[in-house]
Amino acid sequence: MKKTTRRALVLSTALALSVSMLTACSNATQTGGDAPSGSDDDGAATIGLLLPDNVTERYAAADKPYFEERVAELCDDCEVLYANADGDAAKQQQQAESMLTQGVDVLVLDPFDGKAAAAIVNQAKAKSIPVISYDRLIDSADVSYYVSFDNEKVGELQAQALVDRMKELGLPEDSGIIMVNGSPTDPNAAQFKKGAHNIIDASGLTVLAEFDTPGWEPPKAQDWVAGQVTKFGDDITGVYDANDDTAGGAIAALKAGGIDPLPPVTGQDAALSGIQRILSGDQYMTVYKAFKPEAYKAAELAVALSEGEQPEADATADTASGASIPSFLLTPVAVTVDNIKDTVVADGLYTIDQICTAAYADACAEHGLK
C-alpha cells in the first residue's frame, strides 16, 4: 500500500470517529436536564394544569394538591406545570401558550371563559396535544375529555333545598326570593342557573331579581345584594346563591341591611367558610362536589393520554355549540347542618379541628361535631 493511501485511510478513520463522538455528545445534550419539558426517552411526561381563579377557595385547597398527588402516584417521573389565571382569560391564554411552548404532553384546563378557551384548544390541537376540560366545559369540539359533575343537578339540589326550607318555615308559596348566579363567562354557571330555574319556576316562588356575578367575585355579589335589600327589604325571604364565596358576600349584605332573621341562603363547593356558616346558622346549605375523585380522574386521564391510551368515557356532555364530548360526570350531594359529619368530614375534606375553631365550638357541640 502506498504511504499516501495509508495516510488517507488513517485520516478518514479519525474523522469518522470524531463525527461519531460529536453526534453522541449532541444527542446527550438534547435529552439531558436542559432539554425542553415534555416526554423524554424514559417516557416521563409533562402535564399542564390551568385553573381559572383564586377567589374560589377550592382550587388551591383541593383541586391542585389532589391532582398533583394522583399524578405522582401514577407516574414517578411525570412533571406537573401549574398556573392560575387569576380571573383573567387573556392571562390564561398566555399561560397555556407558555406551557405549549415548553412542550407539555397534555393540558388539563379549567377555563375562566369557556368560549375564549376554545382558542387554547385550537393551539393545542395544532401541536397534537390533547386537552382535558376540567370542571367547566370548554366550547370546543376538539376537547378530548370532560371531567366534572352533573351541573344542572347542582342547581336543582340548591333550589330544591331552598324551596323545601321555605315551606318548613311556613312561608307563603309566592314568597319573594333573589337569585345570585355565577359568572357569565363560566359555562357551568349557566347550567347551575338552568337547574335552579327548573325547580324555582315550578314552585310558585316570586323571583324579585337575579344577578350574574362577574368573575364569581364576592364583593360584586355583596354590592348587588345590598342594592336589593334597599329596594325590597324584608320581602326577601330566600336567597338562591350559586356558590359559597358569593353567598358569603350576600350574607354580609343582608346583615348590614338589617335583615333579621336571615333568610335561608344556598351555596356550593362545601368551602370551609361555607360549612362554618351553615353551623352558625347564617347559611342554610351547600353542595358538596367531591373534589378528590374529580381531580384524581383528571390526573388519571392525563397520565393515560400521555402514554398514548384512549380510556372509554362513561358519559357525554354537550358544549354550548352542541358538540358531544366524552365525559366523566360525578354526582353532587346537598349538605346541611344535619349531614356535615357524614359528608365532608367522612370523606376527609376537613377535620373536626379545622371546622370547629374557637368561634364555632359551641355550634359544633350543639350539632354533634366532636
C-alpha positions in Angstrom: 0.0 0.0 0.0 1.3 3.4 -0.8 2.1 5.8 2.0 -0.3 8.4 0.7 -3.1 5.8 0.7 -2.3 4.6 4.2 -2.2 8.2 5.5 -5.6 9.0 3.9 -7.1 5.9 5.5 -5.9 6.9 8.9 -7.3 10.5 8.5 -10.6 9.1 7.2 -11.0 6.8 10.2 -10.1 9.5 12.7 -12.6 11.9 11.1 -15.3 9.3 11.3 -14.6 8.7 15.0 -14.6 12.4 15.7 -18.0 12.9 14.0 -19.4 9.9 15.9 -18.3 11.3 19.2 -19.7 14.8 18.4 -23.0 13.2 17.4 -23.2 11.3 20.7 -22.4 14.4 22.7 -25.1 16.3 20.8 -27.7 13.7 21.5 -26.8 13.5 25.2 -27.3 17.3 25.5 -30.7 17.2 23.8 -32.0 14.5 26.2 -30.4 15.8 29.3 -31.6 18.1 32.1 -31.5 21.2 29.9 -34.0 19.7 27.4 -37.4 21.3 26.9 -40.3 19.9 29.1 -42.3 17.0 27.6 -41.9 13.3 27.1 -38.3 12.2 27.2 -36.6 9.0 26.2 -37.6 7.4 29.5 -41.3 8.1 28.8 -41.8 10.7 31.5 -44.4 13.2 30.7 -45.1 16.9 31.5 -48.7 17.7 32.2 -50.1 21.3 32.3 -52.7 22.2 34.9 -54.5 25.5 34.3 -57.0 26.7 36.9 -59.3 29.8 36.5 -59.2 32.0 39.6 -58.1 32.5 43.2 -61.4 33.8 44.6 -62.8 30.3 44.7 -61.5 28.6 47.8 -61.5 25.0 46.4 -58.8 25.4 43.7 -55.8 26.0 45.9 -57.2 23.9 48.8 -58.3 20.8 46.9 -58.1 20.6 43.1 -54.4 21.4 42.7 -53.0 19.3 45.6 -55.2 16.3 44.8 -54.3 16.4 41.1 -50.6 16.6 41.8 -50.9 13.8 44.4 -52.5 11.4 41.9 -50.1 12.2 39.1 -47.2 11.5 41.4 -48.8 8.1 42.5 -49.2 7.0 38.8 -46.0 8.4 37.4 -42.8 8.9 39.4 -41.1 10.9 36.7 -44.0 13.0 35.5 -43.9 16.7 36.0 -47.0 19.0 36.6 -46.7 22.6 35.4 -49.3 24.7 37.2 -50.8 28.2 36.6 -53.8 30.1 37.8 -55.4 32.7 35.6 -56.5 35.0 38.5 -59.8 35.6 36.8 -58.3 36.8 33.5 -59.0 35.0 30.2 -56.1 36.7 28.5 -53.7 35.7 31.2 -54.9 32.1 30.9 -54.3 32.2 27.2 -50.7 33.3 27.8 -50.2 30.7 30.4 -51.4 28.0 28.1 -49.2 29.2 25.2 -46.2 29.2 27.6 -46.9 25.6 28.5 -47.4 24.5 24.9 -44.0 26.2 24.1 -42.4 24.3 26.9 -43.6 21.0 25.3 -46.3 19.7 27.6 -47.8 16.4 26.6 -51.3 17.0 27.9 -53.2 20.1 29.1 -55.8 19.9 31.8 -57.7 23.2 31.5 -60.4 24.6 33.8 -61.4 27.7 31.7 -62.1 31.1 33.2 -64.0 31.8 30.0 -65.4 28.7 28.3 -65.7 30.3 24.9 -62.4 32.1 24.9 -60.6 28.9 25.9 -61.5 27.3 22.6 -58.5 29.2 21.1 -56.3 27.3 23.5 -57.7 24.0 22.4 -57.1 25.1 18.7 -53.4 25.8 19.5 -53.0 22.5 21.4 -54.6 20.6 18.5 -52.1 22.2 16.1 -49.3 20.6 18.2 -51.3 17.3 18.6 -51.6 18.0 22.4 -54.8 16.6 23.9 -56.9 18.8 26.2 -59.0 17.7 29.2 -61.7 20.2 30.1 -61.7 20.2 33.8 -64.8 21.1 35.9 -66.0 23.6 33.3 -66.7 22.7 29.7 -64.8 24.5 27.0 -66.9 25.4 24.0 -64.8 23.3 21.5 -65.5 20.1 19.7 -61.8 19.2 19.9 -61.7 18.7 23.7 -60.5 15.1 24.4 -62.4 14.6 27.6 -64.6 16.5 30.1 -64.3 15.7 33.9 -66.9 17.4 36.1 -70.2 17.0 37.9 -73.8 17.0 36.7 -74.0 20.7 36.9 -77.7 21.1 36.1 -78.3 18.7 39.0 -76.2 21.0 41.3 -78.7 23.9 40.6 -81.6 21.6 41.2 -80.3 20.5 44.5 -79.7 24.1 45.6 -83.2 25.2 44.5 -85.0 22.2 45.9 -83.3 22.7 49.3 -84.3 26.4 49.3 -88.0 25.6 48.3 -88.2 22.9 51.0 -86.7 25.1 53.7 -89.1 27.9 52.9 -92.0 25.5 53.2 -90.7 24.3 56.6 -90.6 27.9 57.7 -94.3 28.3 56.8 -93.7 31.0 54.2 -96.3 31.7 51.6 -95.9 29.8 48.3 -95.4 33.1 46.4 -92.8 34.5 48.7 -90.1 36.6 47.2 -86.5 35.5 46.6 -83.4 36.9 44.9 -81.0 34.8 42.8 -77.3 35.4 42.9 -76.0 33.4 39.9 -72.4 32.6 38.9 -70.1 34.3 36.4 -71.5 34.9 32.9 -68.1 33.6 31.4 -68.4 30.3 33.3 -70.3 27.7 31.2 -71.1 25.8 34.4 -72.9 28.8 35.8 -75.5 28.7 33.0 -76.1 25.0 33.9 -76.5 25.8 37.6 -78.9 28.6 36.8 -80.9 26.3 34.4 -81.2 23.6 37.0 -82.3 26.1 39.7 -85.0 27.6 37.4 -86.2 24.1 36.7 -87.3 23.9 40.4 -88.0 27.5 41.3 -90.2 28.3 38.2 -92.4 25.4 39.1 -92.5 26.2 42.8 -94.7 29.4 42.8 -91.9 31.5 44.4 -91.5 35.0 43.2 -88.1 35.9 41.8 -87.8 39.6 42.8 -84.5 40.0 40.9 -81.4 38.0 39.8 -77.8 38.8 39.0 -75.0 37.0 37.2 -71.9 37.7 39.3 -68.9 38.7 37.1 -65.9 36.5 37.8 -67.7 34.9 40.8 -66.3 37.9 42.9 -67.9 38.1 46.3 -67.7 41.9 46.6 -69.7 42.2 43.4 -72.3 39.8 44.8 -72.3 41.8 48.1 -72.8 45.1 46.4 -75.7 43.8 44.3 -77.5 42.2 47.2 -77.1 45.4 49.2 -79.0 47.2 46.5 -81.8 44.6 46.6 -82.0 44.9 50.3 -82.5 48.6 49.9 -85.2 48.0 47.3 -87.1 45.0 48.7 -86.1 44.9 52.4 -87.9 42.1 54.3 -89.7 40.9 51.2 -86.5 39.0 50.5 -87.4 35.7 52.2 -84.9 33.4 50.5 -81.7 33.7 48.6 -80.6 31.3 45.8 -76.8 31.7 45.7 -74.7 29.7 43.3 -71.6 29.2 45.4 -70.3 29.6 48.9 -68.0 32.5 48.2 -70.6 34.8 46.7 -73.0 33.5 49.5 -70.6 35.0 52.0 -70.9 38.3 50.2 -74.7 38.1 50.1 -75.0 37.2 53.8 -72.8 40.2 54.7 -75.1 42.5 52.7 -78.2 41.0 54.4 -76.7 41.6 57.8 -75.5 45.1 57.0 -79.0 45.9 55.7 -80.6 44.8 59.0 -82.4 41.7 57.6 -83.2 39.7 60.8 -83.7 36.8 60.9 -81.6 35.9 57.9 -83.5 34.2 55.1 -82.2 30.7 54.0 -79.3 31.1 51.7 -77.9 28.4 49.4 -74.3 27.7 48.3 -72.0 25.3 46.6 -68.4 23.9 46.8 -68.5 23.0 50.5 -65.9 25.7 51.2 -64.7 25.6 54.8 -66.1 29.1 55.3 -69.5 27.9 53.9 -69.5 24.8 56.2 -68.9 27.1 59.2 -71.6 29.5 58.2 -74.0 26.5 58.0 -73.1 25.6 61.5 -73.6 29.1 62.8 -77.0 29.3 61.0 -76.1 32.1 58.6 -76.2 29.8 55.5 -78.7 27.0 55.0 -76.9 24.6 52.7 -74.1 24.0 50.2 -73.5 21.4 47.5 -70.6 19.1 48.1 -68.7 18.1 45.0 -66.1 15.5 45.9 -63.0 17.3 44.6 -60.7 14.4 45.3 -62.3 11.9 42.8 -62.7 14.7 40.3 -59.1 15.7 40.5 -58.0 12.1 40.6 -60.0 11.2 37.5 -58.5 14.2 35.6 -55.0 13.1 36.6 -55.6 9.5 35.6 -56.8 10.6 32.2 -53.9 13.0 31.8 -51.4 10.2 32.5 -53.2 7.8 30.3 -53.3 10.2 27.4 -49.5 11.0 27.9 -49.0 7.2 27.4 -51.0 7.1 24.2 -54.1 5.5 25.7 -57.7 6.4 25.0 -59.8 5.5 28.0 -63.5 4.9 27.4 -65.8 7.5 28.9 -69.0 6.6 30.7 -71.0 9.6 29.6 -71.1 12.5 27.2 -71.7 16.3 27.6 -72.7 18.8 25.0 -70.8 22.1 24.6 -72.6 25.4 24.2 -72.2 24.9 20.4 -73.7 21.4 20.5 -70.6 19.2 20.2 -70.7 15.9 22.2 -67.6 15.4 24.4 -66.7 12.1 26.1 -67.2 12.8 29.8 -66.9 11.5 33.3 -69.7 13.2 35.4 -69.7 12.7 39.2 -72.7 13.1 41.5 -73.1 16.2 43.7 -74.5 16.0 47.2 -76.6 18.5 49.2 -75.1 19.3 52.6 -77.0 20.9 55.5 -76.1 21.0 59.2 -77.5 17.5 59.6 -75.0 15.7 57.4 -71.7 17.6 57.6 -70.1 14.8 59.6 -71.3 12.1 57.1 -70.0 14.0 54.0 -67.1 16.4 54.1 -65.7 15.1 57.4 -66.2 11.4 56.5 -64.5 12.0 53.1 -61.6 13.7 54.8 -62.1 17.1 53.1 -61.9 18.7 56.5 -61.2 17.5 60.0 -63.3 18.4 63.0 -60.5 20.6 64.3 -60.4 22.6 61.0 -64.1 23.2 61.2 -64.6 23.6 64.9 -62.4 26.6 65.6 -63.0 28.6 68.8 -65.6 30.8 67.1 -67.6 27.7 66.1 -67.0 25.4 69.1 -70.5 25.9 70.6 -72.2 25.3 67.3 -70.2 22.2 66.7 -71.1 20.9 70.2 -74.7 21.6 69.5 -74.7 19.6 66.3 -72.6 16.7 67.5 -69.4 17.6 65.7 -66.7 16.4 68.1 
